[in-house]
Amino acid sequence: MPLPLEGRVALVTGGAKRIGRSIIEKFAAEGADIAINYASSKLDAESLAADVRKLGRRALAIPANVSIKKEVQQMFQKIEGEFSRLDILVNNAGMFSAADFLDLTEEQWDAIMSTNLKAQFLCAQAAAPLLKRSGRGRIINISSLGGMLPWPKFTHYCVSKAGVIMLTKCMARALAPEILVNSVAPGTIQFPGEGPDDDYIRRAPLHRTGKGSEIADAVFFFATTEFVTGQILAVDGGRSLT
């Protein structure tokens, strides 16, 4: 039987490491050809592309700063030239930093808004014509538990991710019915070699942090569902309940 994503092409921004890499590994295993966007992680992106090709899929690693419109447009031109289509956009690229509110600088605010929010708008807008042409277009935005809960030492981050949540809902209305738009909001996700987040583990009802594969499973659900749009799925071990 054909795999669920066989014949489909997916772009994952910030795809070379961590959650992005987990999503790409899941998509490739389910049959998708992959475009891997990266900003500076060239070796990681090219290594991941090689791994995808070993599964018999096509893969292309594309450098681009997704908060710059010209680079975004060039990236989608490369995707259309290589694959002639795009079915799934995963807006994953993002940054995370702490700053006390009274010490938060304009430069810190602008940087995180550009990377976490503006980039998702630019990529979605540029992707929309290709996604509409596919007949089964999907946009999955990676937001965050920080877009739902106020973390005073991360005000700029929380506001950027709350913006992603509203952007998701607005795009779901604007791009329907041709394109389904949803968001996965991860809680704390930890990878091998990282120390435990004891406070998160204590507060979350499931008493653990998440894994990259669990975010990838949620993204895969939105990539394949047919009757869900404009939704935010918190994958957080229940932390948003407390």
N, C-alpha and C positions, 0 to 999 in steps of 0.2 A: 504494500500500500504506500502511496506517496506520503512523504513527511508533511506536517502541517504548514510549514513555510517554504516548501519546495517551489521554485520558480519566482520567489519574491526577493526583493532587494531591500536591505535595511541600512540606514545610516545611523551610527551612534556617535554623537559628539563627545569629546573627552573620553574616547573609548579604549585608550591604551592600558589603563590601570583600574584597579579597584572595581567599583560597581559597573563602570562601563565595560570593562573586560569580562566580568561575569555575564552581562547581558549578551555580549557578542558570542561568548562560548555557548550560551543557551540557544541563541538564534541559529548559529551555524550547525549545532547538533540537530536542530529541527528543520534544517534544509535551506536556510536563507543564504544568499550571497550578501557580502558585507562590505560597506564602506566604513573605514575607521578614521574618524577625525582625531587629530591631536594638535597640540600647540607646541610643545617642546619635547615630548617623549617619543622621539623618532625611533630609537632602537626597540622600545617596547611595542610600539605600533607595528613596526615591520616584522618583529618576531611573532606577534599575534596574527598578523596577516598570513604568515607562513603556516602557522598552526591551522588556520581556517582552510587554507588550500589543501592541507593534508587530508581534510575530511571530504575533499572533492568539490568544495565550493569556490567560487571566485571571491577574491578579496582585494581591496585597494586601500592603502594608507594615504591619507590626504592631510597635509599640514595646513592649518588655517586658524587664525584668531577669529572666533565666531562672534566676537563683539564688534567687528569691523565689517561694514556692509560689502565693500569691494571684495574682501577675502571670502566672505560667505558666497557671493555670487560666483566667484571663480571656482569654489568648491563644488557647487551644484552643476556648473558647466562640465567639470571633470567627471562627476557621477553620471550625467546624461551621456557624455561621450563614451564612457567605459561600459555602462550597463544598459543604456537606452531607456531606463525606467527607474522609478523609486516607488516603493510601496509603504515603507515604514520609516518614520523619523523618530528617533529617540533623542530628545534634548536632555543630555546628561551632563554636559560640561558645567562646572561650577567651582566656586571657591568658598572657603570657610575660614573666618578669622574672628578673634575676640577683640573687643575694645570697650572700656568703660564709656558710658554715654557722654559724659562731660569731656572726655578726651578724644572722642571719635572725630576724625578729621574729614574734611570735604573730600580729600583724595581717597581715603578709605571707603567712604560712602559711594563715590562715583565708581571706583574699581569694582566693588562687589555688585552694584546695580548693573553695570555693563556686562559682567561675566555671567551673573545668575539670572538676570531678567531680560535685558536688551538682547542678548545673544539668542534667547529662545524665541523672541519675537522675530528677529531677523531671519533665523533659520526656518521658522514655520512659514513666514511670508514667501521666502524664496522657494521652499519645497512645495508649496500648495499647487502650482500648476502641474508638476510631475505627479503628485499624489492624486490629484483629480483624474489625471489621464489613466492612472492604474486601474481605477474602478473599485478599489478596495483600500483606499488610503487610510493610514493610521498615523496619528501623532501622539506620542507618549512623553509627557513632560515629567522630569524628575524634580519634584518639589522637596518638601522636608517636613518633618514634625515641627521644625522651627517656624514654619509658616502658619502653624495652628496654635502654638504655645508661645507666650512672651518670655524670652530669655534676655534679661537686661544687659548682660555683657556681650550680647550678640545682636543688638538692635538692628544694625544695617543688614545682617544676614537674614534675620527673621522677616524684616520688611520685604526684602528681595524675594523670599520664598512665598510669602503671602501674595505678592504680586504674581508669581507663577501660578498660584492656585486660581486667582481671578482671571488671569490670561487664559488659562485652560478652559474655564467656563465660557468666557467670551468667544474664544475660537470655536468651541463646540457648537455654539449658535451660528457663528458667522460662516463656518465651513461645511455645515450640514447641508444636504445629506451625504455628500460625496466622501467626506473625510470625518472619521471619528476621532475625537480628541479627549484624552484622559490623562490623569496624573497619578504617579506613585509617589507617596510621601514616606520616605524611609525614616525610621528612628535611628538609633546608633547602630551602625554596621561595622563590625570589626573583622580584620583580616589576620592571617597568621603572622606572628611576631609582634602584634600590638598588645599592649597591656590592657587588662580588663577595666571597663568603666563601672566601678563599683557602685556609684550613685545611681546610674541608670538601671543596673541590675537590681538594686534594692527597690526602686520605684516602680519598675515595670511588673505587671501582674504575672508575666511568664518568667520573671527573674532571670533573664539573660538578654544579651545583645543579639542582633541579627547577623545573618551571613549574606554574602554577596549573591549566592545562589537563590536566596529567598526573595530578594528584590528582582532578580532576573525572572523568576517564576511569575511574579505579579505583572511585570512588563509583558511577558509572553501572553498572559491572559488577555491583556488589553490589545495586543497585536492580533489576536485571533477571534475575539468576541465580535458578534454581529449586531448586538442590540443594546450596547452600553456606550454612552458618550456624556462628556461633561462631568465625569465623576472623579473624586479624589480618594484613593485607597491608601490608608495609613498602614504601613507594614512595620510595626513598632513594638510587637509583643504586648500590646495593650497600654503602652506608656501614655498615650493621649487620653486615657480614661482617668488618669490620676492627677 
